[in-house]
Amino acid sequence: MVLKAGEVALKPESLSFVEAAALPLVGQTALQALRDIGRVAPGQRVCISGASGGVGTVAVQIARALGGRVTAACSHRNLSRVKALGAEAVIDYERGDPLDVTERYDVTPG
């Protein structure tokens, strides 16, 4: 099979081949959930469970890029990482039930 130049991209040196191979699938999954199904619009509140996993880390970034106000649930050790990805608020699911909140969300993919 021969690919056109516009259909490929260089692998970032910071990623292994396994990590780079997984990105298209997790990226497409997150994009479809947020843009196509959730129809995230600027200013909407989005809650992402499992925000430190493969799809979750990409979902946080896509939701922010779409203008969403992101609340992310993850383990305590990943709180700062998920915040750095763009989450406005984080919920430590090890210290409480992320579903036991009074906050209302417009989109909760997953």
OpenMM code with the backbone's topology and positions (N, CA, C; nanometers):
from openmm import Vec3, app, unit

residues = "MET VAL LEU LYS ALA GLY GLU VAL ALA LEU LYS PRO GLU SER LEU SER PHE VAL GLU ALA ALA ALA LEU PRO LEU VAL GLY GLN THR ALA LEU GLN ALA LEU ARG ASP ILE GLY ARG VAL ALA PRO GLY GLN ARG VAL CYS ILE SER GLY ALA SER GLY GLY VAL GLY THR VAL ALA VAL GLN ILE ALA ARG ALA LEU GLY GLY ARG VAL THR ALA ALA CYS SER HIS ARG ASN LEU SER ARG VAL LYS ALA LEU GLY ALA GLU ALA VAL ILE ASP TYR GLU ARG GLY ASP PRO LEU ASP VAL THR GLU ARG TYR ASP VAL THR PRO GLY".split()
positions = [
    Vec3(0.0845, -0.1166, 0.0000),
    Vec3(0.0000, 0.0000, 0.0000),
    Vec3(0.0897, 0.1239, 0.0000),
    Vec3(0.0522, 0.2214, -0.0793),
    Vec3(0.1250, 0.3470, -0.0857),
    Vec3(0.0357, 0.4563, -0.0285),
    Vec3(0.0901, 0.5322, 0.0666),
    Vec3(0.0152, 0.6419, 0.1290),
    Vec3(0.0582, 0.7744, 0.0698),
    Vec3(-0.0339, 0.8686, 0.0679),
    Vec3(-0.0029, 1.0038, 0.0235),
    Vec3(0.0642, 1.0778, 0.1380),
    Vec3(0.1464, 1.1738, 0.1056),
    Vec3(0.2209, 1.2484, 0.2076),
    Vec3(0.1292, 1.3122, 0.3113),
    Vec3(0.0116, 1.3564, 0.2735),
    Vec3(-0.0815, 1.4201, 0.3659),
    Vec3(-0.1524, 1.3225, 0.4584),
    Vec3(-0.1317, 1.1927, 0.4387),
    Vec3(-0.1987, 1.0913, 0.5193),
    Vec3(-0.1101, 1.0350, 0.6308),
    Vec3(0.0118, 1.0819, 0.6418),
    Vec3(0.1041, 1.0316, 0.7435),
    Vec3(0.1666, 1.1485, 0.8195),
    Vec3(0.2211, 1.1179, 0.9344),
    Vec3(0.2903, 1.2189, 1.0136),
    Vec3(0.4097, 1.1532, 1.0821),
    Vec3(0.5092, 1.2312, 1.1137),
    Vec3(0.6251, 1.1791, 1.1850),
    Vec3(0.5871, 1.1457, 1.3289),
    Vec3(0.6423, 1.0384, 1.3812),
    Vec3(0.6207, 1.0002, 1.5202),
    Vec3(0.7061, 1.0914, 1.6076),
    Vec3(0.6444, 1.1556, 1.7080),
    Vec3(0.7252, 1.2369, 1.7991),
    Vec3(0.8300, 1.1496, 1.8689),
    Vec3(0.9512, 1.1990, 1.8837),
    Vec3(1.0587, 1.1217, 1.9459),
    Vec3(1.0259, 1.0824, 2.0889),
    Vec3(0.9415, 1.1616, 2.1557),
    Vec3(0.9092, 1.1340, 2.2961),
    Vec3(0.8133, 1.0165, 2.3133),
    Vec3(0.7562, 0.9656, 2.2040),
    Vec3(0.6620, 0.8539, 2.2112),
    Vec3(0.7258, 0.7253, 2.1617),
    Vec3(0.6900, 0.6146, 2.2257),
    Vec3(0.7315, 0.4842, 2.1738),
    Vec3(0.6443, 0.4518, 2.0533),
    Vec3(0.6822, 0.3498, 1.9793),
    Vec3(0.5999, 0.3092, 1.8654),
    Vec3(0.4631, 0.2587, 1.9120),
    Vec3(0.4601, 0.1906, 2.0255),
    Vec3(0.3331, 0.1407, 2.0799),
    Vec3(0.2421, 0.2574, 2.1166),
    Vec3(0.2962, 0.3594, 2.1847),
    Vec3(0.2157, 0.4764, 2.2218),
    Vec3(0.1647, 0.5488, 2.0982),
    Vec3(0.2515, 0.5663, 2.0004),
    Vec3(0.2115, 0.6357, 1.8777),
    Vec3(0.1047, 0.5568, 1.8014),
    Vec3(0.1142, 0.4261, 1.8043),
    Vec3(0.0161, 0.3431, 1.7340),
    Vec3(-0.1208, 0.3505, 1.7999),
    Vec3(-0.1247, 0.3737, 1.9308),
    Vec3(-0.2519, 0.3793, 2.0025),
    Vec3(-0.3225, 0.5133, 1.9869),
    Vec3(-0.2518, 0.6185, 1.9589),
    Vec3(-0.3114, 0.7525, 1.9541),
    Vec3(-0.4276, 0.7681, 1.8569),
    Vec3(-0.4206, 0.7150, 1.7361),
    Vec3(-0.5358, 0.7342, 1.6467),
    Vec3(-0.6656, 0.6758, 1.7020),
    Vec3(-0.6591, 0.5596, 1.7655),
    Vec3(-0.7803, 0.4978, 1.8174),
    Vec3(-0.8363, 0.5760, 1.9361),
    Vec3(-0.7500, 0.6111, 2.0319),
    Vec3(-0.8018, 0.6849, 2.1483),
    Vec3(-0.8462, 0.8243, 2.1078),
    Vec3(-0.7752, 0.8846, 2.0147),
    Vec3(-0.8138, 1.0176, 1.9675),
    Vec3(-0.9478, 1.0166, 1.8973),
    Vec3(-0.9682, 0.9187, 1.8116),
    Vec3(-1.0958, 0.9089, 1.7394),
    Vec3(-1.2102, 0.8791, 1.8362),
    Vec3(-1.1857, 0.7926, 1.9338),
    Vec3(-1.2889, 0.7591, 2.0320),
    Vec3(-1.3309, 0.8828, 2.1098),
    Vec3(-1.2333, 0.9586, 2.1596),
    Vec3(-1.2630, 1.0795, 2.2363),
    Vec3(-1.3321, 1.1846, 2.1496),
    Vec3(-1.2840, 1.2024, 2.0287),
    Vec3(-1.3421, 1.3024, 1.9389),
    Vec3(-1.4873, 1.2693, 1.9055),
    Vec3(-1.5146, 1.1448, 1.8726),
    Vec3(-1.6520, 1.1062, 1.8410),
    Vec3(-1.7444, 1.1247, 1.9609),
    Vec3(-1.6975, 1.0866, 2.0791),
    Vec3(-1.7805, 1.0990, 2.1995),
    Vec3(-1.8134, 1.2445, 2.2306),
    Vec3(-1.7166, 1.3320, 2.2172),
    Vec3(-1.7361, 1.4719, 2.2569),
    Vec3(-1.7960, 1.5588, 2.1469),
    Vec3(-1.7432, 1.5477, 2.0276),
    Vec3(-1.7900, 1.6341, 1.9186),
    Vec3(-1.9152, 1.5801, 1.8517),
    Vec3(-1.9128, 1.4524, 1.8153),
    Vec3(-2.0212, 1.3968, 1.7352),
    Vec3(-2.1427, 1.3549, 1.8184),
    Vec3(-2.1195, 1.2887, 1.9301),
    Vec3(-2.2305, 1.2406, 2.0130),
    Vec3(-2.2690, 1.3444, 2.1181),
    Vec3(-2.1702, 1.3939, 2.1942),
    Vec3(-2.1984, 1.4912, 2.3003),
    Vec3(-2.2229, 1.6322, 2.2500),
    Vec3(-2.1760, 1.6615, 2.1301),
    Vec3(-2.1907, 1.7951, 2.0701),
    Vec3(-2.1498, 1.9062, 2.1677),
    Vec3(-2.0303, 1.8897, 2.2238),
    Vec3(-1.9799, 1.9876, 2.3198),
    Vec3(-1.9683, 2.1244, 2.2529),
    Vec3(-2.0226, 2.2248, 2.3191),
    Vec3(-2.0200, 2.3621, 2.2694),
    Vec3(-1.9489, 2.4494, 2.3726),
    Vec3(-1.8968, 2.5634, 2.3303),
    Vec3(-1.8275, 2.6523, 2.4237),
    Vec3(-1.9130, 2.6842, 2.5462),
    Vec3(-1.8489, 2.6739, 2.6617),
    Vec3(-1.9146, 2.7069, 2.7876),
    Vec3(-1.9874, 2.5915, 2.8531),
    Vec3(-2.0079, 2.4823, 2.7818),
    Vec3(-2.0780, 2.3684, 2.8425),
    Vec3(-1.9885, 2.2998, 2.9455),
    Vec3(-2.0525, 2.2473, 3.0491),
    Vec3(-1.9813, 2.1753, 3.1552),
    Vec3(-1.9722, 2.0284, 3.1154),
    Vec3(-1.8487, 1.9772, 3.1124),
    Vec3(-1.8215, 1.8403, 3.0702),
    Vec3(-1.7544, 1.7663, 3.1850),
    Vec3(-1.8040, 1.6481, 3.2182),
    Vec3(-1.7420, 1.5643, 3.3207),
    Vec3(-1.6819, 1.4416, 3.2532),
    Vec3(-1.5520, 1.4201, 3.2742),
    Vec3(-1.4831, 1.3072, 3.2137),
    Vec3(-1.4342, 1.2137, 3.3230),
    Vec3(-1.4902, 1.0950, 3.3252),
    Vec3(-1.4499, 0.9919, 3.4200),
    Vec3(-1.3337, 0.9144, 3.3601),
    Vec3(-1.2386, 0.8736, 3.4429),
    Vec3(-1.1216, 0.8032, 3.3905),
    Vec3(-1.0325, 0.8957, 3.3111),
    Vec3(-1.0184, 1.0182, 3.3584),
    Vec3(-0.9491, 1.1227, 3.2835),
    Vec3(-0.7985, 1.1032, 3.2716),
    Vec3(-0.7410, 1.0085, 3.3441),
    Vec3(-0.5971, 0.9864, 3.3324),
    Vec3(-0.5640, 0.8649, 3.2465),
    Vec3(-0.6651, 0.7998, 3.1895),
    Vec3(-0.6425, 0.6857, 3.1012),
    Vec3(-0.6165, 0.7301, 2.9588),
    Vec3(-0.6045, 0.6340, 2.8700),
    Vec3(-0.5737, 0.6646, 2.7301),
    Vec3(-0.6741, 0.7570, 2.6651),
    Vec3(-0.7996, 0.7169, 2.6614),
    Vec3(-0.9036, 0.7998, 2.6008),
    Vec3(-0.9283, 0.9239, 2.6856),
    Vec3(-0.9247, 0.9086, 2.8171),
    Vec3(-0.9532, 1.0200, 2.9075),
    Vec3(-0.8583, 1.1370, 2.8918),
    Vec3(-0.7277, 1.1098, 2.8793),
    Vec3(-0.6320, 1.2200, 2.8665),
    Vec3(-0.6548, 1.2990, 2.7382),
    Vec3(-0.6888, 1.2282, 2.6318),
    Vec3(-0.7176, 1.2958, 2.5053),
    Vec3(-0.8523, 1.3672, 2.5136),
    Vec3(-0.9491, 1.3059, 2.5815),
    Vec3(-1.0819, 1.3661, 2.5948),
    Vec3(-1.0770, 1.4990, 2.6690),
    Vec3(-0.9956, 1.5064, 2.7743),
    Vec3(-0.9814, 1.6329, 2.8482),
    Vec3(-0.9345, 1.7423, 2.7530),
    Vec3(-0.8356, 1.7121, 2.6728),
    Vec3(-0.7796, 1.8124, 2.5823),
    Vec3(-0.8773, 1.8506, 2.4712),
    Vec3(-0.9476, 1.7536, 2.4170),
    Vec3(-1.0450, 1.7829, 2.3107),
    Vec3(-1.1617, 1.8637, 2.3660),
    Vec3(-1.2111, 1.8255, 2.4840),
    Vec3(-1.3221, 1.8999, 2.5437),
    Vec3(-1.2832, 2.0454, 2.5655),
    Vec3(-1.1619, 2.0690, 2.6119),
    Vec3(-1.1136, 2.2070, 2.6298),
    Vec3(-1.1037, 2.2789, 2.4961),
    Vec3(-1.0510, 2.2098, 2.3959),
    Vec3(-1.0357, 2.2714, 2.2637),
    Vec3(-1.1713, 2.3081, 2.2035),
    Vec3(-1.2758, 2.2336, 2.2387),
    Vec3(-1.4110, 2.2633, 2.1917),
    Vec3(-1.4778, 2.3725, 2.2756),
    Vec3(-1.4073, 2.4204, 2.3774),
    Vec3(-1.4607, 2.5281, 2.4607),
    Vec3(-1.5315, 2.4814, 2.5861),
    Vec3(-1.5244, 2.3512, 2.6148),
    Vec3(-1.5906, 2.2973, 2.7332),
    Vec3(-1.5202, 2.3344, 2.8626),
    Vec3(-1.5979, 2.3393, 2.9697),
    Vec3(-1.5450, 2.3602, 3.1048),
    Vec3(-1.5371, 2.2220, 3.1677),
    Vec3(-1.4161, 2.1690, 3.1799),
    Vec3(-1.3952, 2.0289, 3.2117),
    Vec3(-1.3762, 2.0034, 3.3605),
    Vec3(-1.4542, 1.9085, 3.4118),
    Vec3(-1.4316, 1.8489, 3.5433),
    Vec3(-1.3892, 1.7059, 3.5150),
    Vec3(-1.2785, 1.6635, 3.5753),
    Vec3(-1.2228, 1.5321, 3.5465),
    Vec3(-1.2113, 1.4484, 3.6727),
    Vec3(-1.2440, 1.3197, 3.6628),
    Vec3(-1.2299, 1.2268, 3.7746),
    Vec3(-1.1130, 1.1335, 3.7464),
    Vec3(-1.0244, 1.1206, 3.8462),
    Vec3(-0.9094, 1.0324, 3.8331),
    Vec3(-0.8558, 0.9988, 3.9718),
    Vec3(-0.7534, 0.9161, 3.9775),
    Vec3(-0.6937, 0.8800, 4.1056),
    Vec3(-0.6118, 0.9969, 4.1607),
    Vec3(-0.5848, 0.9905, 4.2888),
    Vec3(-0.5125, 1.0984, 4.3562),
    Vec3(-0.3767, 1.1265, 4.2909),
    Vec3(-0.3042, 1.0212, 4.2539),
    Vec3(-0.1697, 1.0414, 4.1990),
    Vec3(-0.1695, 1.1120, 4.0635),
    Vec3(-0.2839, 1.1159, 3.9953),
    Vec3(-0.2909, 1.1779, 3.8623),
    Vec3(-0.3588, 1.3148, 3.8607),
    Vec3(-0.3958, 1.3665, 3.9760),
    Vec3(-0.4705, 1.4933, 3.9811),
    Vec3(-0.3958, 1.6072, 3.9118),
    Vec3(-0.2683, 1.6258, 3.9444),
    Vec3(-0.1951, 1.7387, 3.8857),
    Vec3(-0.1740, 1.7193, 3.7360),
    Vec3(-0.1520, 1.5960, 3.6930),
    Vec3(-0.1340, 1.5683, 3.5505),
    Vec3(-0.2598, 1.6034, 3.4716),
    Vec3(-0.3757, 1.5614, 3.5232),
    Vec3(-0.5025, 1.5880, 3.4534),
    Vec3(-0.5337, 1.7373, 3.4546),
    Vec3(-0.5023, 1.8047, 3.5624),
    Vec3(-0.5215, 1.9502, 3.5691),
    Vec3(-0.4341, 2.0187, 3.4635),
    Vec3(-0.3108, 1.9698, 3.4493),
    Vec3(-0.2192, 2.0275, 3.3499),
    Vec3(-0.2685, 2.0055, 3.2066),
    Vec3(-0.3476, 1.9012, 3.1837),
    Vec3(-0.4031, 1.8760, 3.0509),
    Vec3(-0.5166, 1.9715, 3.0160),
    Vec3(-0.5696, 2.0412, 3.1188),
    Vec3(-0.6741, 2.1390, 3.0908),
    Vec3(-0.7994, 2.1279, 3.1736),
    Vec3(-0.8045, 2.0325, 3.2658),
    Vec3(-0.9245, 2.0205, 3.3493),
    Vec3(-0.9357, 2.1418, 3.4417),
    Vec3(-1.0527, 2.1982, 3.4450),
    Vec3(-1.0800, 2.3135, 3.5306),
    Vec3(-1.0925, 2.2704, 3.6769),
    Vec3(-1.1497, 2.1527, 3.6964),
    Vec3(-1.1657, 2.0956, 3.8303),
    Vec3(-1.1370, 1.9467, 3.8213),
    Vec3(-1.0873, 1.8903, 3.9318),
    Vec3(-1.0605, 1.7468, 3.9349),
    Vec3(-1.1264, 1.6844, 4.0574),
    Vec3(-1.1699, 1.5607, 4.0403),
    Vec3(-1.2319, 1.4853, 4.1486),
    Vec3(-1.1455, 1.3628, 4.1752),
    Vec3(-1.1013, 1.3472, 4.2984),
    Vec3(-1.0217, 1.2318, 4.3390),
    Vec3(-1.1170, 1.1181, 4.3736),
    Vec3(-1.1292, 1.0196, 4.2843),
    Vec3(-1.2262, 0.9130, 4.3082),
    Vec3(-1.1835, 0.8174, 4.4197),
    Vec3(-1.0584, 0.8289, 4.4657),
    Vec3(-1.0133, 0.7454, 4.5772),
    Vec3(-1.0604, 0.8011, 4.7116),
    Vec3(-1.0980, 0.9267, 4.7120),
    Vec3(-1.1398, 0.9905, 4.8367),
    Vec3(-1.2885, 1.0214, 4.8413),
    Vec3(-1.3596, 0.9775, 4.7432),
    Vec3(-1.5036, 1.0013, 4.7404),
    Vec3(-1.5637, 0.9525, 4.6112),
    Vec3(-1.6930, 0.9415, 4.6102),
    Vec3(-1.7662, 0.8949, 4.4933),
    Vec3(-1.7843, 1.0109, 4.3957),
    Vec3(-1.7232, 1.0033, 4.2762),
    Vec3(-1.7373, 1.1141, 4.1805),
    Vec3(-1.8805, 1.1334, 4.1310),
    Vec3(-1.9644, 1.0331, 4.1502),
    Vec3(-2.1046, 1.0456, 4.1086),
    Vec3(-2.1899, 1.1112, 4.2165),
    Vec3(-2.1359, 1.1235, 4.3360),
    Vec3(-2.2087, 1.1831, 4.4475),
    Vec3(-2.1750, 1.3319, 4.4572),
    Vec3(-2.2201, 1.4069, 4.3575),
    Vec3(-2.1930, 1.5506, 4.3523),
    Vec3(-2.3224, 1.6261, 4.3256),
    Vec3(-2.3240, 1.7506, 4.3632),
    Vec3(-2.4412, 1.8339, 4.3371),
    Vec3(-2.4281, 1.9072, 4.2042),
    Vec3(-2.3087, 1.9031, 4.1466),
    Vec3(-2.2820, 1.9701, 4.0197),
    Vec3(-2.3596, 1.9034, 3.9060),
    Vec3(-2.4092, 1.9833, 3.8153),
    Vec3(-2.4787, 1.9318, 3.6968),
    Vec3(-2.3883, 1.9536, 3.5752),
    Vec3(-2.3889, 1.8560, 3.4863),
    Vec3(-2.3061, 1.8643, 3.3668),
    Vec3(-2.3928, 1.8565, 3.2422),
    Vec3(-2.3459, 1.9224, 3.1363),
    Vec3(-2.4157, 1.9181, 3.0078),
    Vec3(-2.3807, 1.7918, 2.9317),
    Vec3(-2.2553, 1.7463, 2.9464),
    Vec3(-2.2067, 1.6290, 2.8733),
    Vec3(-2.1245, 1.5425, 2.9677),
    Vec3(-2.1551, 1.4128, 2.9693),
    Vec3(-2.0763, 1.3163, 3.0464),
    Vec3(-2.0516, 1.1949, 2.9575),
    Vec3(-1.9498, 1.2019, 2.8697),
    Vec3(-1.9253, 1.0905, 2.7781),
    Vec3(-1.8821, 0.9661, 2.8534),
    Vec3(-1.9097, 0.8523, 2.7938),
    Vec3(-1.8613, 0.7281, 2.8521),
    Vec3(-1.9728, 0.6471, 2.8992),
] * unit.nanometer
topology = app.Topology()
chain = topology.addChain("A")
for resn in residues:
    res = topology.addResidue(resn, chain)
    for name in ("N", "CA", "C"):
        topology.addAtom(name, app.Element.getBySymbol(name[0]), res)
